[in-house]
Amino acid sequence: MTEGPTAGNAPRTVARILRERNEQIAQRWADLPLFQAVFTVTRDEAVEACHAVLESLAQVAESGRVSDIEAPGFGTIRQQLASMSASRTRSGLSIGQIDREVGALGTAPVEILERESGDAADGDVLRARLLWTELLSTLRVVVIETTLHENREIVDRQRQQLMEMATPVIKLWDRLVAVPLIGMLDSARSQVVMENLLEAIVEHNATMAILDITGVPTVDSLVAQHLMKTVASARLMGADCVISGIRPAIAQTMVQLGLDLGPVTTRATLADALELALERQNAKAQGLTPRD
């Protein structure tokens, strides 16, 4: 008969069950949604993933730090479950659903523990079962924490992609690019605008750039500061900038706020800015002094 749990020996008992019955538990876990839905190529992949998680949980149980999410064994689990939780999230599962899938992992070890306890005292079995329950609860916290972290990274990547898509740099003419801005211009998006514009200046060897703010609803001191930084960066790259889309309401607001775009050339419409840019390019080609 397999040695049952003894008083004060619950950590080693749980670790032993997880190791000695690793294959048996792994086979049952591999059929659960958490593993089955992620490892769709072969079932063996799911079983191998289960083996890795079980060994990590055994290490945590053996250490006695079952309530410590920073216990060394959980580090390996995080790496394994990060991709799994991200996959389940992309499949449309909520954090609550993922948590329930993790909770389903508790059944097999408990059944094996109770079956193999033999003549062990009820109190000893209860202590081992409570320790496993606590270990599983900590695992669920780790999974939720990992899922939230993965979700934040996904949201950040999507936000970055949306900002880049919403801030295209268009080549209008030879060595002439334009950035049509639509919507609010905050610090994060301004950084994307600046990076995209500077990359386009290098890519197209541009000497002129138009920043069109026709689609920007309001211009305050912060927006003006962002525009000035973008213009200054473009000049350092050897490209002159023209800001177009200065509507009457925006002009009045800028005057009331005391905003000054300094030496930056501005035009009321994109068409006016384009005309000015082409005149400057023609003047440079002919060796004349371009007008402002």
C-alpha beads as a LAMMPS data file, in Angstrom:
LAMMPS data file: protein, C-alpha beads

292 atoms
291 bonds

1 atom types
1 bond types

-500.0 500.0 xlo xhi
-500.0 500.0 ylo yhi
-500.0 500.0 zlo zhi

Masses

1 110.0

Atoms # bond

1 1 1 0.000 0.000 0.000
2 1 1 1.280 3.453 -0.865
3 1 1 2.259 5.525 2.146
4 1 1 -0.540 7.872 3.094
5 1 1 -0.223 11.411 4.476
6 1 1 1.039 11.803 8.001
7 1 1 0.803 14.752 10.345
8 1 1 2.914 17.663 9.146
9 1 1 3.786 15.815 5.959
10 1 1 1.123 17.262 3.652
11 1 1 3.570 19.147 1.355
12 1 1 5.610 16.006 0.640
13 1 1 2.460 13.946 0.213
14 1 1 1.008 16.300 -2.409
15 1 1 4.383 16.535 -4.187
16 1 1 4.649 12.735 -4.215
17 1 1 1.171 12.270 -5.666
18 1 1 1.860 14.824 -8.399
19 1 1 5.111 13.060 -9.333
20 1 1 4.201 9.400 -8.942
21 1 1 0.876 9.830 -10.693
22 1 1 2.184 12.387 -13.162
23 1 1 1.268 10.349 -16.234
24 1 1 -2.173 9.412 -14.955
25 1 1 -3.066 13.014 -14.085
26 1 1 -1.532 14.346 -17.321
27 1 1 -3.663 11.993 -19.399
28 1 1 -6.803 13.263 -17.713
29 1 1 -5.766 16.918 -17.883
30 1 1 -4.980 16.636 -21.594
31 1 1 -8.704 16.060 -22.241
32 1 1 -9.759 19.209 -20.392
33 1 1 -10.584 22.373 -22.393
34 1 1 -7.639 24.350 -21.002
35 1 1 -5.147 22.027 -22.698
36 1 1 -7.261 20.386 -25.401
37 1 1 -8.288 23.660 -27.052
38 1 1 -4.731 25.024 -27.128
39 1 1 -2.740 21.979 -28.257
40 1 1 -4.699 21.006 -31.361
41 1 1 -1.936 19.425 -33.463
42 1 1 -1.366 16.256 -31.425
43 1 1 -2.605 15.078 -28.045
44 1 1 0.977 14.249 -27.074
45 1 1 1.756 17.968 -27.022
46 1 1 -1.017 18.525 -24.485
47 1 1 0.246 15.637 -22.352
48 1 1 3.805 17.003 -22.385
49 1 1 2.516 20.428 -21.330
50 1 1 0.607 18.771 -18.485
51 1 1 3.770 16.963 -17.364
52 1 1 5.631 20.279 -17.166
53 1 1 2.899 21.984 -15.141
54 1 1 2.608 19.027 -12.745
55 1 1 6.345 18.941 -12.065
56 1 1 6.336 22.690 -11.373
57 1 1 3.396 22.298 -8.980
58 1 1 5.223 19.444 -7.239
59 1 1 8.206 21.744 -6.692
60 1 1 5.963 24.413 -5.180
61 1 1 4.215 21.871 -2.917
62 1 1 7.544 20.444 -1.782
63 1 1 8.802 23.896 -0.860
64 1 1 5.712 24.507 1.281
65 1 1 5.219 27.950 -0.309
66 1 1 1.845 27.039 -1.800
67 1 1 0.345 30.485 -1.158
68 1 1 3.309 32.446 -2.524
69 1 1 2.834 33.449 -6.175
70 1 1 6.552 34.242 -6.283
71 1 1 7.577 30.681 -5.390
72 1 1 10.230 29.430 -7.887
73 1 1 8.022 26.719 -9.359
74 1 1 5.430 29.249 -10.473
75 1 1 7.985 30.931 -12.738
76 1 1 7.997 27.937 -15.079
77 1 1 4.213 27.723 -14.926
78 1 1 3.907 31.373 -15.939
79 1 1 5.913 30.734 -19.089
80 1 1 3.783 27.711 -19.957
81 1 1 0.435 29.284 -19.166
82 1 1 1.132 32.706 -20.686
83 1 1 0.748 31.429 -24.237
84 1 1 -2.156 29.177 -23.230
85 1 1 -4.150 31.957 -21.553
86 1 1 -3.446 34.305 -24.462
87 1 1 -4.730 31.641 -26.857
88 1 1 -7.900 31.170 -24.817
89 1 1 -8.410 34.941 -24.647
90 1 1 -8.081 35.222 -28.424
91 1 1 -10.713 32.487 -28.668
92 1 1 -13.137 34.821 -26.916
93 1 1 -13.021 33.421 -23.377
94 1 1 -13.387 35.772 -20.449
95 1 1 -11.055 35.739 -17.456
96 1 1 -13.820 34.078 -15.447
97 1 1 -14.118 31.250 -17.976
98 1 1 -10.351 30.716 -18.018
99 1 1 -10.370 30.662 -14.205
100 1 1 -13.038 27.930 -14.230
101 1 1 -10.972 25.890 -16.681
102 1 1 -7.989 26.104 -14.334
103 1 1 -10.213 25.144 -11.408
104 1 1 -11.166 21.947 -13.254
105 1 1 -7.554 20.773 -12.856
106 1 1 -8.180 20.103 -9.180
107 1 1 -10.412 17.039 -9.562
108 1 1 -7.935 14.354 -10.706
109 1 1 -5.258 14.891 -8.008
110 1 1 -7.894 14.954 -5.247
111 1 1 -9.453 11.695 -6.423
112 1 1 -6.065 9.983 -6.573
113 1 1 -5.060 11.394 -3.181
114 1 1 -8.190 10.065 -1.478
115 1 1 -7.985 6.693 -3.244
116 1 1 -4.374 6.104 -2.218
117 1 1 -4.661 7.401 1.346
118 1 1 -5.450 3.887 2.601
119 1 1 -5.535 3.726 6.377
120 1 1 -4.207 7.228 6.889
121 1 1 -6.039 9.302 9.484
122 1 1 -8.858 11.445 8.179
123 1 1 -7.146 14.546 9.551
124 1 1 -3.977 13.792 7.579
125 1 1 -5.940 13.350 4.369
126 1 1 -7.791 16.570 5.060
127 1 1 -4.519 18.472 5.568
128 1 1 -3.129 17.169 2.286
129 1 1 -6.354 18.001 0.488
130 1 1 -6.423 21.516 1.978
131 1 1 -2.833 22.059 0.915
132 1 1 -3.654 20.975 -2.645
133 1 1 -6.711 23.285 -2.641
134 1 1 -4.532 26.182 -1.516
135 1 1 -1.948 25.335 -4.164
136 1 1 -4.630 25.252 -6.855
137 1 1 -6.059 28.564 -5.635
138 1 1 -2.627 30.174 -5.920
139 1 1 -2.261 28.679 -9.383
140 1 1 -5.546 30.315 -10.376
141 1 1 -4.233 33.667 -9.115
142 1 1 -1.067 33.183 -11.162
143 1 1 -3.108 32.350 -14.272
144 1 1 -5.380 35.385 -13.820
145 1 1 -2.355 37.625 -13.257
146 1 1 -0.677 36.212 -16.361
147 1 1 -3.865 36.566 -18.416
148 1 1 -4.310 40.188 -17.368
149 1 1 -0.690 40.911 -18.268
150 1 1 -1.116 39.249 -21.661
151 1 1 -4.346 41.179 -22.246
152 1 1 -2.613 44.454 -21.450
153 1 1 0.138 43.647 -23.933
154 1 1 -2.438 42.736 -26.591
155 1 1 -4.357 45.972 -25.970
156 1 1 -1.123 48.000 -26.077
157 1 1 -0.131 46.384 -29.390
158 1 1 -3.579 46.978 -30.838
159 1 1 -3.535 50.594 -29.677
160 1 1 -0.139 51.075 -31.287
161 1 1 -1.350 49.497 -34.528
162 1 1 -4.491 51.648 -34.536
163 1 1 -2.483 54.804 -33.966
164 1 1 -0.154 53.887 -36.814
165 1 1 -3.097 53.100 -39.089
166 1 1 -4.785 56.366 -38.087
167 1 1 -1.592 58.316 -38.765
168 1 1 -0.490 57.456 -42.309
169 1 1 2.271 59.329 -44.092
170 1 1 1.394 59.887 -47.746
171 1 1 3.814 60.614 -50.553
172 1 1 2.175 63.409 -52.547
173 1 1 4.988 64.264 -54.918
174 1 1 8.658 63.695 -55.448
175 1 1 10.322 64.513 -52.102
176 1 1 6.987 65.746 -50.718
177 1 1 5.048 63.885 -47.994
178 1 1 1.941 64.703 -45.988
179 1 1 0.450 63.549 -42.681
180 1 1 -3.342 64.023 -42.469
181 1 1 -4.185 64.111 -38.762
182 1 1 -7.691 63.153 -37.628
183 1 1 -8.925 63.128 -34.034
184 1 1 -7.305 64.155 -30.764
185 1 1 -3.540 64.497 -30.659
186 1 1 -2.127 63.288 -27.327
187 1 1 1.444 62.558 -26.285
188 1 1 1.400 58.882 -27.340
189 1 1 -0.059 59.585 -30.767
190 1 1 2.226 62.579 -31.274
191 1 1 5.189 60.276 -30.758
192 1 1 3.817 57.923 -33.434
193 1 1 3.285 60.882 -35.794
194 1 1 6.847 62.033 -35.278
195 1 1 8.354 58.569 -35.762
196 1 1 6.289 57.817 -38.882
197 1 1 7.085 61.196 -40.404
198 1 1 10.825 60.925 -39.788
199 1 1 10.875 57.402 -41.247
200 1 1 8.990 58.638 -44.323
201 1 1 11.402 61.553 -44.752
202 1 1 14.298 59.117 -44.862
203 1 1 12.472 56.575 -47.037
204 1 1 11.316 59.102 -49.643
205 1 1 14.271 61.477 -49.287
206 1 1 11.682 64.186 -48.646
207 1 1 12.576 67.847 -48.402
208 1 1 9.025 69.034 -47.679
209 1 1 6.363 67.753 -45.286
210 1 1 2.789 68.886 -44.746
211 1 1 1.054 68.371 -41.404
212 1 1 -2.657 68.721 -42.079
213 1 1 -4.730 69.300 -38.909
214 1 1 -8.067 69.791 -40.651
215 1 1 -9.406 66.738 -38.804
216 1 1 -8.087 67.793 -35.385
217 1 1 -11.107 69.121 -33.435
218 1 1 -9.232 71.434 -31.062
219 1 1 -5.778 72.898 -30.742
220 1 1 -4.554 73.793 -27.275
221 1 1 -1.115 74.515 -25.864
222 1 1 -0.309 70.797 -25.598
223 1 1 -1.230 70.092 -29.229
224 1 1 0.743 73.144 -30.354
225 1 1 3.751 71.903 -28.405
226 1 1 3.506 68.491 -30.082
227 1 1 3.317 70.116 -33.506
228 1 1 6.356 72.266 -32.797
229 1 1 8.387 69.242 -31.700
230 1 1 7.404 67.383 -34.851
231 1 1 8.340 70.330 -37.053
232 1 1 11.685 70.729 -35.261
233 1 1 12.471 67.021 -35.653
234 1 1 11.652 67.133 -39.364
235 1 1 13.949 70.132 -39.831
236 1 1 16.782 68.271 -38.179
237 1 1 16.227 65.604 -40.854
238 1 1 16.515 68.259 -43.576
239 1 1 12.808 68.709 -44.375
240 1 1 10.753 71.908 -44.131
241 1 1 7.243 71.641 -42.681
242 1 1 3.995 73.383 -43.477
243 1 1 0.977 73.095 -41.167
244 1 1 -2.348 73.244 -42.963
245 1 1 -5.950 73.132 -41.814
246 1 1 -5.877 76.275 -39.639
247 1 1 -9.628 76.924 -39.575
248 1 1 -11.046 80.251 -38.313
249 1 1 -12.213 78.727 -35.023
250 1 1 -8.772 77.209 -34.390
251 1 1 -7.072 80.494 -35.297
252 1 1 -9.243 82.361 -32.796
253 1 1 -8.553 79.777 -30.094
254 1 1 -4.808 79.996 -30.661
255 1 1 -4.917 83.801 -30.401
256 1 1 -7.008 83.673 -27.203
257 1 1 -4.605 81.169 -25.668
258 1 1 -1.624 83.225 -26.719
259 1 1 -0.188 80.324 -28.680
260 1 1 2.574 81.073 -31.135
261 1 1 3.758 78.561 -33.699
262 1 1 6.783 80.755 -34.198
263 1 1 8.535 80.463 -37.556
264 1 1 6.324 77.586 -38.717
265 1 1 4.612 78.225 -42.031
266 1 1 0.844 77.703 -41.878
267 1 1 -1.918 77.545 -44.483
268 1 1 -5.685 77.438 -44.236
269 1 1 -6.195 74.369 -46.420
270 1 1 -4.279 71.343 -47.603
271 1 1 -4.606 72.610 -51.182
272 1 1 -2.920 75.884 -50.211
273 1 1 -0.125 73.994 -48.436
274 1 1 0.371 71.731 -51.449
275 1 1 0.543 74.718 -53.767
276 1 1 3.133 76.391 -51.527
277 1 1 5.201 73.198 -51.317
278 1 1 5.264 72.780 -55.093
279 1 1 6.238 76.436 -55.580
280 1 1 9.098 76.003 -53.141
281 1 1 10.315 72.902 -54.901
282 1 1 10.147 74.630 -58.302
283 1 1 11.967 77.657 -56.899
284 1 1 14.735 75.459 -55.491
285 1 1 15.010 73.626 -58.789
286 1 1 15.444 76.942 -60.597
287 1 1 17.845 78.324 -58.032
288 1 1 15.410 80.999 -56.829
289 1 1 14.585 82.050 -53.272
290 1 1 11.321 80.333 -52.272
291 1 1 8.561 82.447 -50.761
292 1 1 7.048 81.742 -47.317

Bonds

1 1 1 2
2 1 2 3
3 1 3 4
4 1 4 5
5 1 5 6
6 1 6 7
7 1 7 8
8 1 8 9
9 1 9 10
10 1 10 11
11 1 11 12
12 1 12 13
13 1 13 14
14 1 14 15
15 1 15 16
16 1 16 17
17 1 17 18
18 1 18 19
19 1 19 20
20 1 20 21
21 1 21 22
22 1 22 23
23 1 23 24
24 1 24 25
25 1 25 26
26 1 26 27
27 1 27 28
28 1 28 29
29 1 29 30
30 1 30 31
31 1 31 32
32 1 32 33
33 1 33 34
34 1 34 35
35 1 35 36
36 1 36 37
37 1 37 38
38 1 38 39
39 1 39 40
40 1 40 41
41 1 41 42
42 1 42 43
43 1 43 44
44 1 44 45
45 1 45 46
46 1 46 47
47 1 47 48
48 1 48 49
49 1 49 50
50 1 50 51
51 1 51 52
52 1 52 53
53 1 53 54
54 1 54 55
55 1 55 56
56 1 56 57
57 1 57 58
58 1 58 59
59 1 59 60
60 1 60 61
61 1 61 62
62 1 62 63
63 1 63 64
64 1 64 65
65 1 65 66
66 1 66 67
67 1 67 68
68 1 68 69
69 1 69 70
70 1 70 71
71 1 71 72
72 1 72 73
73 1 73 74
74 1 74 75
75 1 75 76
76 1 76 77
77 1 77 78
78 1 78 79
79 1 79 80
80 1 80 81
81 1 81 82
82 1 82 83
83 1 83 84
84 1 84 85
85 1 85 86
86 1 86 87
87 1 87 88
88 1 88 89
89 1 89 90
90 1 90 91
91 1 91 92
92 1 92 93
93 1 93 94
94 1 94 95
95 1 95 96
96 1 96 97
97 1 97 98
98 1 98 99
99 1 99 100
100 1 100 101
101 1 101 102
102 1 102 103
103 1 103 104
104 1 104 105
105 1 105 106
106 1 106 107
107 1 107 108
108 1 108 109
109 1 109 110
110 1 110 111
111 1 111 112
112 1 112 113
113 1 113 114
114 1 114 115
115 1 115 116
116 1 116 117
117 1 117 118
118 1 118 119
119 1 119 120
120 1 120 121
121 1 121 122
122 1 122 123
123 1 123 124
124 1 124 125
125 1 125 126
126 1 126 127
127 1 127 128
128 1 128 129
129 1 129 130
130 1 130 131
131 1 131 132
132 1 132 133
133 1 133 134
134 1 134 135
135 1 135 136
136 1 136 137
137 1 137 138
138 1 138 139
139 1 139 140
140 1 140 141
141 1 141 142
142 1 142 143
143 1 143 144
144 1 144 145
145 1 145 146
146 1 146 147
147 1 147 148
148 1 148 149
149 1 149 150
150 1 150 151
151 1 151 152
152 1 152 153
153 1 153 154
154 1 154 155
155 1 155 156
156 1 156 157
157 1 157 158
158 1 158 159
159 1 159 160
160 1 160 161
161 1 161 162
162 1 162 163
163 1 163 164
164 1 164 165
165 1 165 166
166 1 166 167
167 1 167 168
168 1 168 169
169 1 169 170
170 1 170 171
171 1 171 172
172 1 172 173
173 1 173 174
174 1 174 175
175 1 175 176
176 1 176 177
177 1 177 178
178 1 178 179
179 1 179 180
180 1 180 181
181 1 181 182
182 1 182 183
183 1 183 184
184 1 184 185
185 1 185 186
186 1 186 187
187 1 187 188
188 1 188 189
189 1 189 190
190 1 190 191
191 1 191 192
192 1 192 193
193 1 193 194
194 1 194 195
195 1 195 196
196 1 196 197
197 1 197 198
198 1 198 199
199 1 199 200
200 1 200 201
201 1 201 202
202 1 202 203
203 1 203 204
204 1 204 205
205 1 205 206
206 1 206 207
207 1 207 208
208 1 208 209
209 1 209 210
210 1 210 211
211 1 211 212
212 1 212 213
213 1 213 214
214 1 214 215
215 1 215 216
216 1 216 217
217 1 217 218
218 1 218 219
219 1 219 220
220 1 220 221
221 1 221 222
222 1 222 223
223 1 223 224
224 1 224 225
225 1 225 226
226 1 226 227
227 1 227 228
228 1 228 229
229 1 229 230
230 1 230 231
231 1 231 232
232 1 232 233
233 1 233 234
234 1 234 235
235 1 235 236
236 1 236 237
237 1 237 238
238 1 238 239
239 1 239 240
240 1 240 241
241 1 241 242
242 1 242 243
243 1 243 244
244 1 244 245
245 1 245 246
246 1 246 247
247 1 247 248
248 1 248 249
249 1 249 250
250 1 250 251
251 1 251 252
252 1 252 253
253 1 253 254
254 1 254 255
255 1 255 256
256 1 256 257
257 1 257 258
258 1 258 259
259 1 259 260
260 1 260 261
261 1 261 262
262 1 262 263
263 1 263 264
264 1 264 265
265 1 265 266
266 1 266 267
267 1 267 268
268 1 268 269
269 1 269 270
270 1 270 271
271 1 271 272
272 1 272 273
273 1 273 274
274 1 274 275
275 1 275 276
276 1 276 277
277 1 277 278
278 1 278 279
279 1 279 280
280 1 280 281
281 1 281 282
282 1 282 283
283 1 283 284
284 1 284 285
285 1 285 286
286 1 286 287
287 1 287 288
288 1 288 289
289 1 289 290
290 1 290 291
291 1 291 292
